[in-house]
Amino acid sequence: MLGLKSGKAVLYHVKRNKFPNAFMINNNWRIPISDFENYSSKTKDCLNTSQAAERLGYKNKYSVLLLIENSTTLNAFKANGSWWIPISDIEKLNRKV
């Protein structure tokens, strides 16, 4: 649900208090839905670099990273350790291509 690649990634975020209400039961972390919603609301209506590359028809995410570095018009931002671009920006770029 979080889009994280492993349990270690979830633990990383728990230890850095990204999920302040997380708790452990029987050696398993539980994350309340409210924490999950707060975490995921930052990137709502956005695409990460891999998703943006696919939407734009690029072969890999590095082309998107170059776009972010060289563009003053993209509203890209870093959250949760990844770059995120609003879908509206991707749609504008798609119209130009």
MODELLER restraints for C-alpha pairs under 7 A, 6 or more apart:
rsr = mdl.restraints
at = mdl.atoms
rsr.add(forms.Gaussian(group=physical.xy_distance, feature=features.Distance(at['CA:4:A'], at['CA:10:A']), mean=6.75, stdev=0.5))
rsr.add(forms.Gaussian(group=physical.xy_distance, feature=features.Distance(at['CA:13:A'], at['CA:19:A']), mean=6.92, stdev=0.5))
rsr.add(forms.Gaussian(group=physical.xy_distance, feature=features.Distance(at['CA:14:A'], at['CA:22:A']), mean=6.92, stdev=0.5))
rsr.add(forms.Gaussian(group=physical.xy_distance, feature=features.Distance(at['CA:19:A'], at['CA:31:A']), mean=6.74, stdev=0.5))
rsr.add(forms.Gaussian(group=physical.xy_distance, feature=features.Distance(at['CA:19:A'], at['CA:35:A']), mean=5.29, stdev=0.5))
rsr.add(forms.Gaussian(group=physical.xy_distance, feature=features.Distance(at['CA:21:A'], at['CA:31:A']), mean=6.81, stdev=0.5))
rsr.add(forms.Gaussian(group=physical.xy_distance, feature=features.Distance(at['CA:21:A'], at['CA:32:A']), mean=6.56, stdev=0.5))
rsr.add(forms.Gaussian(group=physical.xy_distance, feature=features.Distance(at['CA:21:A'], at['CA:35:A']), mean=6.75, stdev=0.5))
rsr.add(forms.Gaussian(group=physical.xy_distance, feature=features.Distance(at['CA:22:A'], at['CA:29:A']), mean=6.65, stdev=0.5))
rsr.add(forms.Gaussian(group=physical.xy_distance, feature=features.Distance(at['CA:22:A'], at['CA:30:A']), mean=5.53, stdev=0.5))
rsr.add(forms.Gaussian(group=physical.xy_distance, feature=features.Distance(at['CA:22:A'], at['CA:31:A']), mean=4.51, stdev=0.5))
rsr.add(forms.Gaussian(group=physical.xy_distance, feature=features.Distance(at['CA:22:A'], at['CA:32:A']), mean=6.34, stdev=0.5))
rsr.add(forms.Gaussian(group=physical.xy_distance, feature=features.Distance(at['CA:23:A'], at['CA:29:A']), mean=5.64, stdev=0.5))
rsr.add(forms.Gaussian(group=physical.xy_distance, feature=features.Distance(at['CA:23:A'], at['CA:30:A']), mean=5.33, stdev=0.5))
rsr.add(forms.Gaussian(group=physical.xy_distance, feature=features.Distance(at['CA:23:A'], at['CA:31:A']), mean=6.74, stdev=0.5))
rsr.add(forms.Gaussian(group=physical.xy_distance, feature=features.Distance(at['CA:24:A'], at['CA:30:A']), mean=5.86, stdev=0.5))
rsr.add(forms.Gaussian(group=physical.xy_distance, feature=features.Distance(at['CA:43:A'], at['CA:84:A']), mean=6.80, stdev=0.5))
rsr.add(forms.Gaussian(group=physical.xy_distance, feature=features.Distance(at['CA:45:A'], at['CA:86:A']), mean=6.00, stdev=0.5))
rsr.add(forms.Gaussian(group=physical.xy_distance, feature=features.Distance(at['CA:45:A'], at['CA:87:A']), mean=5.86, stdev=0.5))
rsr.add(forms.Gaussian(group=physical.xy_distance, feature=features.Distance(at['CA:46:A'], at['CA:84:A']), mean=5.90, stdev=0.5))
rsr.add(forms.Gaussian(group=physical.xy_distance, feature=features.Distance(at['CA:46:A'], at['CA:85:A']), mean=5.21, stdev=0.5))
rsr.add(forms.Gaussian(group=physical.xy_distance, feature=features.Distance(at['CA:46:A'], at['CA:86:A']), mean=4.13, stdev=0.5))
rsr.add(forms.Gaussian(group=physical.xy_distance, feature=features.Distance(at['CA:46:A'], at['CA:87:A']), mean=5.06, stdev=0.5))
rsr.add(forms.Gaussian(group=physical.xy_distance, feature=features.Distance(at['CA:47:A'], at['CA:84:A']), mean=5.48, stdev=0.5))
rsr.add(forms.Gaussian(group=physical.xy_distance, feature=features.Distance(at['CA:47:A'], at['CA:85:A']), mean=5.37, stdev=0.5))
rsr.add(forms.Gaussian(group=physical.xy_distance, feature=features.Distance(at['CA:47:A'], at['CA:86:A']), mean=6.34, stdev=0.5))
rsr.add(forms.Gaussian(group=physical.xy_distance, feature=features.Distance(at['CA:47:A'], at['CA:87:A']), mean=6.25, stdev=0.5))
rsr.add(forms.Gaussian(group=physical.xy_distance, feature=features.Distance(at['CA:48:A'], at['CA:82:A']), mean=6.90, stdev=0.5))
rsr.add(forms.Gaussian(group=physical.xy_distance, feature=features.Distance(at['CA:48:A'], at['CA:83:A']), mean=5.79, stdev=0.5))
rsr.add(forms.Gaussian(group=physical.xy_distance, feature=features.Distance(at['CA:48:A'], at['CA:84:A']), mean=4.58, stdev=0.5))
rsr.add(forms.Gaussian(group=physical.xy_distance, feature=features.Distance(at['CA:48:A'], at['CA:85:A']), mean=6.40, stdev=0.5))
rsr.add(forms.Gaussian(group=physical.xy_distance, feature=features.Distance(at['CA:49:A'], at['CA:61:A']), mean=5.22, stdev=0.5))
rsr.add(forms.Gaussian(group=physical.xy_distance, feature=features.Distance(at['CA:49:A'], at['CA:64:A']), mean=5.95, stdev=0.5))
rsr.add(forms.Gaussian(group=physical.xy_distance, feature=features.Distance(at['CA:49:A'], at['CA:65:A']), mean=6.94, stdev=0.5))
rsr.add(forms.Gaussian(group=physical.xy_distance, feature=features.Distance(at['CA:49:A'], at['CA:83:A']), mean=6.25, stdev=0.5))
rsr.add(forms.Gaussian(group=physical.xy_distance, feature=features.Distance(at['CA:49:A'], at['CA:84:A']), mean=6.59, stdev=0.5))
rsr.add(forms.Gaussian(group=physical.xy_distance, feature=features.Distance(at['CA:50:A'], at['CA:60:A']), mean=6.83, stdev=0.5))
rsr.add(forms.Gaussian(group=physical.xy_distance, feature=features.Distance(at['CA:50:A'], at['CA:61:A']), mean=4.82, stdev=0.5))
rsr.add(forms.Gaussian(group=physical.xy_distance, feature=features.Distance(at['CA:52:A'], at['CA:64:A']), mean=6.97, stdev=0.5))
rsr.add(forms.Gaussian(group=physical.xy_distance, feature=features.Distance(at['CA:52:A'], at['CA:90:A']), mean=6.85, stdev=0.5))
rsr.add(forms.Gaussian(group=physical.xy_distance, feature=features.Distance(at['CA:53:A'], at['CA:59:A']), mean=6.85, stdev=0.5))
rsr.add(forms.Gaussian(group=physical.xy_distance, feature=features.Distance(at['CA:53:A'], at['CA:60:A']), mean=5.96, stdev=0.5))
rsr.add(forms.Gaussian(group=physical.xy_distance, feature=features.Distance(at['CA:53:A'], at['CA:61:A']), mean=5.26, stdev=0.5))
rsr.add(forms.Gaussian(group=physical.xy_distance, feature=features.Distance(at['CA:53:A'], at['CA:64:A']), mean=5.99, stdev=0.5))
rsr.add(forms.Gaussian(group=physical.xy_distance, feature=features.Distance(at['CA:56:A'], at['CA:94:A']), mean=6.13, stdev=0.5))
rsr.add(forms.Gaussian(group=physical.xy_distance, feature=features.Distance(at['CA:68:A'], at['CA:74:A']), mean=6.69, stdev=0.5))
rsr.add(forms.Gaussian(group=physical.xy_distance, feature=features.Distance(at['CA:68:A'], at['CA:76:A']), mean=6.70, stdev=0.5))
rsr.add(forms.Gaussian(group=physical.xy_distance, feature=features.Distance(at['CA:74:A'], at['CA:89:A']), mean=6.22, stdev=0.5))
rsr.add(forms.Gaussian(group=physical.xy_distance, feature=features.Distance(at['CA:75:A'], at['CA:85:A']), mean=6.25, stdev=0.5))
rsr.add(forms.Gaussian(group=physical.xy_distance, feature=features.Distance(at['CA:75:A'], at['CA:86:A']), mean=6.75, stdev=0.5))
rsr.add(forms.Gaussian(group=physical.xy_distance, feature=features.Distance(at['CA:76:A'], at['CA:83:A']), mean=6.61, stdev=0.5))
rsr.add(forms.Gaussian(group=physical.xy_distance, feature=features.Distance(at['CA:76:A'], at['CA:84:A']), mean=5.47, stdev=0.5))
rsr.add(forms.Gaussian(group=physical.xy_distance, feature=features.Distance(at['CA:76:A'], at['CA:85:A']), mean=4.42, stdev=0.5))
rsr.add(forms.Gaussian(group=physical.xy_distance, feature=features.Distance(at['CA:76:A'], at['CA:86:A']), mean=6.91, stdev=0.5))
rsr.add(forms.Gaussian(group=physical.xy_distance, feature=features.Distance(at['CA:77:A'], at['CA:83:A']), mean=5.63, stdev=0.5))
rsr.add(forms.Gaussian(group=physical.xy_distance, feature=features.Distance(at['CA:77:A'], at['CA:84:A']), mean=5.41, stdev=0.5))
rsr.add(forms.Gaussian(group=physical.xy_distance, feature=features.Distance(at['CA:77:A'], at['CA:85:A']), mean=6.65, stdev=0.5))
rsr.add(forms.Gaussian(group=physical.xy_distance, feature=features.Distance(at['CA:78:A'], at['CA:84:A']), mean=6.00, stdev=0.5))
